[in-house]
Amino acid sequence: MTGGKTTGGTTGTGGTTAIAGASGSVVGATPPMGWNSWNTFGCSPSESLIKGVADTFVSSGMAGVGYQYVNIDDCWMSGRDSSGNLVADSSKFPSGIASLADYVHGKGLKLGIYESPGPTTCAGKTGSQGHETQDAQTFAKWGVDYLKYDLCSGSRSSFATMSNALKATGRPIFYSINPVYGSGSCVPPNCEVKELDICNMWRIDFDINASWGSFTGLINTDMPLAQYAGPGHWNDPDMLEVGNGSLSADENRSHFGMWAILAAPLIAGNDITKMNATTKAILTSAEVIAVNQDPLGKQGTRVATPGSNLEVWSKQMSGTNVRGVALFNRSGAAASITVKWTDIGLPAGAATVRDLYGAKDVGPATDSYTATSVPSHGIVMLKIANTP
């Protein structure tokens, strides 16, 4: 897609939700919200770190706005026992994963874990190849709620093998895969993995880093994929880098706001136990999060480019004539950006306009709304509603 007008995304084009809860409820009915250890801590996850993050979810208010998954990435394991069961590294997780899951669950949260379909993980640790059923049963027994399954070796066909193994456990485990390896992207509808049938979420490109070029490049990759997103199955442009590296406050707001419009996972990757007030405010912006978590499950699309490197994005939301809108300034200077009702599929006339980061009404407006002085690399997040 190169920016043609739409009304803000379409429902997923088919496929089945990979795993349903015992009651038949959809796993991943909205994009997952949580935290992952890799972006900041790399190959050094630990029991104390995970407990500290779980504690901070509660104390910081992150749990209160929807964050729930506390995810351990690579390097948590130390091999297999004599029966072939995965064993956690006792120097990092002295109480074991089951005990840690109990702790996280006791906070009202959920625990995620990492594995790979090859003989080894990306960091050279023990992979699941040939042990898929056994490992799925182990994860279920431990009380794991989320599996990140990351291709670094092995075959893409193994994603379906683990999907079937997870289903067979009867436990509702959110299944996130990364089929991006070697030749690169593997996205619907041209990926042999058939993501919509086997998993809840799939990576669309290589790893993110804390730079403007990285996250805007991932936005570009995600742009034509809106039709494949919907309740139970989501495009994944990777974890958030909000609060990491040298990203400015405006760039962090743009990163978070665009992930919200894209119905992307809101999986924080910073050290939330030490984040500053600005980072915390961005990550806990309840009205921006509400765009991401809207139960209709639409992924937003770019609907207008009113100037060089100026973009209008629209996401259809629940209710009559309601849109989440991002006015996104990729340029090197502040600029005014106008959204027209005709571009976002709303009828002519007056509409309410709310600034979501500012948590304040800035309307009503008739037929269009202009945000003045949108900062360079900045964003204005709006909710626009027009009820005839």
C-alpha positions in Angstrom: 0.0 0.0 0.0 1.2 3.5 -0.8 -1.2 5.6 1.1 -4.5 5.1 -0.7 -7.6 6.1 1.2 -9.5 3.6 3.3 -11.8 3.9 6.3 -9.3 2.4 8.7 -8.6 -1.3 8.4 -10.6 -4.4 7.8 -11.4 -7.5 9.7 -9.0 -10.5 9.4 -9.5 -12.4 6.2 -10.1 -15.9 7.7 -8.2 -18.5 9.5 -8.8 -19.7 13.0 -7.6 -18.5 16.4 -4.7 -20.8 17.4 -5.8 -21.5 20.9 -9.0 -20.8 22.8 -9.5 -20.8 26.5 -11.3 -23.5 28.3 -14.5 -21.5 28.2 -14.1 -21.0 24.4 -13.0 -17.4 24.8 -10.5 -16.1 22.3 -6.9 -15.9 23.4 -5.5 -12.6 22.3 -8.9 -11.0 21.7 -7.0 -7.7 21.8 -3.3 -7.1 21.2 -1.2 -8.3 24.2 0.2 -5.8 26.6 3.2 -6.6 28.8 7.0 -6.5 29.1 9.9 -8.5 27.7 13.4 -8.9 29.1 15.4 -8.9 25.9 15.7 -5.3 24.7 17.3 -4.1 28.0 18.6 -7.2 29.7 19.5 -9.5 26.8 20.8 -12.9 27.9 20.5 -12.1 31.6 17.0 -12.7 32.7 16.6 -13.7 36.4 14.0 -14.5 39.0 14.7 -11.3 40.9 14.3 -9.2 37.7 11.0 -10.8 36.8 9.6 -10.4 40.3 10.7 -6.7 40.3 9.0 -6.1 37.0 5.8 -7.8 38.3 5.9 -5.6 41.4 6.4 -2.5 39.2 3.5 -3.3 37.0 1.3 -3.0 40.0 3.0 0.0 41.8 3.5 2.1 38.6 -0.1 1.7 37.5 0.8 -0.3 34.4 -1.3 -3.2 35.5 -4.2 -0.8 36.0 -4.2 0.3 32.4 -3.9 -3.2 31.0 -0.4 -4.5 31.0 -0.4 -8.2 32.1 2.3 -10.4 30.5 5.7 -10.4 32.2 7.8 -12.2 29.6 11.2 -14.0 30.1 13.2 -14.0 26.8 16.1 -16.2 25.9 18.8 -17.7 28.2 16.5 -18.8 31.0 17.3 -22.6 30.5 20.3 -24.7 31.3 19.5 -27.9 29.3 17.4 -31.0 29.9 17.2 -33.5 32.7 17.6 -37.3 32.3 14.0 -37.5 31.1 14.4 -34.8 28.5 12.5 -32.1 30.4 13.6 -28.5 30.1 15.5 -27.2 33.2 15.7 -23.6 34.3 19.1 -22.2 35.0 19.2 -22.5 38.8 21.7 -19.6 39.2 19.2 -17.3 37.5 15.9 -18.9 38.7 16.7 -20.7 42.0 13.0 -21.2 42.8 12.1 -22.5 39.4 9.7 -21.3 36.8 6.6 -22.8 38.4 7.2 -20.9 41.6 7.9 -17.7 39.6 4.6 -18.2 37.7 2.8 -18.5 41.1 4.4 -15.2 42.2 3.4 -13.4 39.0 -0.2 -14.9 39.1 -0.4 -13.7 42.7 -0.1 -10.2 41.4 -3.0 -10.7 39.0 -0.5 -10.9 36.1 0.6 -13.6 33.6 4.0 -15.1 32.8 5.5 -15.5 29.4 8.5 -17.6 28.3 10.8 -18.1 25.3 11.8 -21.0 23.1 13.0 -21.8 19.6 11.9 -24.4 17.0 15.5 -25.4 16.3 18.0 -27.5 18.3 19.3 -24.2 19.8 17.9 -20.8 20.6 19.2 -17.6 19.1 21.6 -17.3 22.0 22.8 -20.9 21.6 20.8 -22.4 24.5 18.5 -25.4 24.4 15.9 -25.4 21.7 12.6 -27.4 21.4 13.3 -29.4 18.2 12.1 -32.9 18.7 10.7 -32.1 22.2 7.7 -29.9 21.2 5.0 -32.0 22.9 7.1 -32.4 26.0 8.0 -28.8 26.2 4.4 -27.6 25.7 3.3 -29.9 28.5 6.1 -28.5 30.7 5.1 -24.9 30.0 1.5 -25.8 30.8 2.5 -27.6 34.0 4.5 -24.6 35.1 1.6 -22.2 34.6 3.1 -20.4 31.6 0.6 -18.1 29.8 2.5 -16.9 26.8 5.1 -18.5 24.5 7.5 -16.5 22.2 8.7 -19.1 19.7 11.7 -17.6 17.8 13.2 -19.1 14.6 17.0 -19.0 14.6 17.6 -22.5 13.3 15.3 -25.4 12.3 12.3 -25.3 10.1 9.3 -23.0 9.7 7.1 -26.1 9.7 7.9 -26.6 13.4 5.7 -23.6 14.2 2.6 -25.7 13.5 4.0 -28.6 15.5 4.3 -26.4 18.6 0.9 -24.9 17.9 -0.7 -28.4 18.0 1.3 -29.3 21.1 0.1 -26.2 22.9 -3.5 -26.8 22.0 -3.3 -30.4 23.3 -2.3 -29.1 26.7 -5.7 -27.5 27.2 -4.1 -24.5 28.7 -4.9 -21.1 27.1 -1.3 -20.0 26.1 -0.9 -17.0 23.9 1.3 -18.2 21.0 3.7 -15.6 19.5 6.0 -16.7 16.6 8.9 -15.1 14.8 9.3 -16.7 11.4 11.7 -14.0 10.2 15.1 -15.6 9.6 17.6 -15.9 6.8 15.8 -14.7 3.7 13.8 -12.3 5.9 10.1 -11.4 6.2 7.4 -14.1 6.1 4.0 -12.5 6.3 0.5 -13.4 5.2 -0.6 -14.4 2.6 2.7 -15.5 1.1 4.3 -17.3 4.1 4.2 -21.1 4.2 3.7 -20.8 8.0 -0.1 -19.9 7.6 0.1 -17.7 10.6 -3.7 -17.0 10.9 -4.3 -20.7 11.4 -1.6 -21.6 13.9 -0.8 -18.6 16.2 -2.0 -15.5 17.9 0.8 -13.2 16.6 3.6 -13.2 14.1 6.7 -11.0 13.7 6.7 -9.2 10.4 10.4 -8.2 10.1 13.8 -8.2 11.7 14.5 -7.0 15.3 13.6 -3.5 16.3 16.2 -1.2 17.9 15.9 2.1 19.7 16.2 4.4 16.7 13.9 6.5 14.5 14.8 4.6 11.4 14.1 1.2 13.0 10.6 1.8 14.2 9.5 3.9 11.2 10.8 1.2 8.9 8.7 -1.4 10.8 5.6 0.9 10.4 6.3 0.8 6.6 6.5 -3.0 6.7 3.2 -3.2 8.6 1.4 -0.7 6.4 -0.1 -3.2 3.9 -0.9 -5.9 6.4 -4.0 -4.5 8.1 -6.4 -7.0 6.6 -4.7 -9.9 8.4 -5.1 -8.5 11.9 -8.1 -9.1 14.1 -9.2 -10.6 17.4 -6.9 -13.6 18.1 -4.4 -12.9 15.4 -2.1 -9.8 15.2 0.8 -8.5 13.1 3.8 -8.0 15.3 6.3 -5.1 14.4 8.2 -6.2 17.6 8.5 -4.9 21.1 8.5 -1.3 22.2 11.7 0.7 22.6 10.0 3.5 24.4 12.4 4.8 27.1 15.4 3.1 25.5 18.4 4.6 23.6 18.4 8.2 22.5 14.9 8.5 21.3 13.4 11.9 22.1 10.1 12.3 24.0 8.4 13.2 20.8 9.8 10.1 19.1 8.7 7.9 22.0 5.2 9.3 21.7 5.2 8.6 18.0 6.5 5.1 18.5 3.8 4.3 21.1 1.0 6.1 19.3 1.7 4.3 16.0 1.9 0.9 17.7 -1.6 1.8 19.1 -3.0 2.7 15.7 -1.5 -0.4 14.2 -3.1 -2.7 16.7 0.4 -3.9 17.5 1.4 -5.6 20.8 2.3 -3.1 23.5 5.2 -5.1 25.0 7.5 -2.7 26.8 11.2 -3.4 26.5 12.7 -0.8 28.8 13.7 -1.1 32.4 10.4 -0.2 33.9 11.8 -0.3 37.4 13.9 2.8 36.6 11.9 4.7 34.0 11.5 8.5 34.2 8.2 10.3 34.5 7.9 11.0 30.8 8.4 7.4 29.8 6.0 6.3 32.5 3.4 8.8 31.2 3.7 7.6 27.7 3.5 3.9 28.6 0.5 4.5 30.8 -1.5 6.8 28.5 -4.9 5.2 29.1 -6.7 6.9 26.2 -4.0 6.0 23.6 -4.0 2.4 25.0 -7.8 2.3 24.5 -7.3 2.8 20.8 -5.0 -0.2 20.7 -7.3 -2.3 22.9 -10.5 -1.5 21.1 -12.5 -4.8 21.0 -13.4 -4.3 17.3 -9.9 -5.4 16.6 -9.2 -3.3 13.5 -5.6 -2.4 12.5 -5.4 1.2 11.4 -4.2 2.3 7.9 -2.7 5.4 6.4 -5.5 7.3 4.7 -3.9 10.6 3.6 -0.5 12.3 3.1 -1.3 16.0 3.2 2.3 17.1 2.8 5.8 15.8 2.4 6.4 13.2 5.2 3.1 14.2 6.8 0.6 11.4 7.4 -3.0 10.8 8.6 -3.7 7.4 9.9 -7.2 6.1 10.9 -8.4 3.1 12.9 -12.1 2.2 13.0 -13.3 1.8 16.6 -16.3 0.4 18.3 -19.4 2.5 18.2 -21.1 4.5 15.4 -18.7 6.6 13.3 -15.8 6.5 15.8 -12.1 6.7 14.7 -8.8 6.7 16.4 -6.6 9.0 14.4 -2.8 9.7 14.3 -1.4 12.8 12.8 2.2 11.8 12.2 5.0 14.1 11.3 8.0 12.3 9.8 9.6 15.5 8.6 12.5 17.5 10.1 10.4 20.5 11.1 7.2 21.2 13.0 4.1 21.3 10.8 0.3 21.7 10.8 -1.6 18.5 9.8 -5.3 18.4 8.8 -7.5 15.4 9.0 -10.6 15.5 6.8 -13.7 13.5 7.7 -13.9 12.3 4.1 -10.5 10.7 4.5 -11.4 8.7 7.6 -14.9 7.6 6.4 -17.0 9.9 8.6 -20.1 11.8 7.4 -19.9 15.5 6.9 -20.8 17.8 9.7 -19.8 18.4 13.3 -17.8 15.8 15.2 -16.3 15.6 18.7 -12.5 15.7 18.7 -10.4 14.6 21.7 -6.6 14.9 22.1 -5.6 11.5 23.6 -2.2 12.2 24.9 -3.5 15.5 26.4 -6.6 13.8 27.7 -8.7 16.8 26.7 -11.4 17.7 24.3 -10.3 20.0 21.4 -13.5 19.9 19.4 -16.1 19.9 18.2 -15.0 20.6 14.6 -16.9 20.5 11.3 -15.7 18.4 8.3 -12.0 18.6 9.3 -9.6 19.3 12.2 -6.1 20.8 12.0 -3.4 20.2 14.6 -1.0 23.1 14.5 2.7 22.8 15.1 2.9 19.0 15.3 6.6 18.6 16.3 9.2 17.1 14.0 9.1 13.3 14.5 6.0 13.9 16.6 2.4 12.8 16.7 -1.0 14.0 17.7 -3.3 11.2 18.7 -7.1 11.9 18.4 -10.4 10.2 18.9 -13.0 11.6 16.5 -16.7 10.7 16.7 -19.5 11.8 14.5 -22.9 10.6 15.4 -25.7 11.5 12.9 
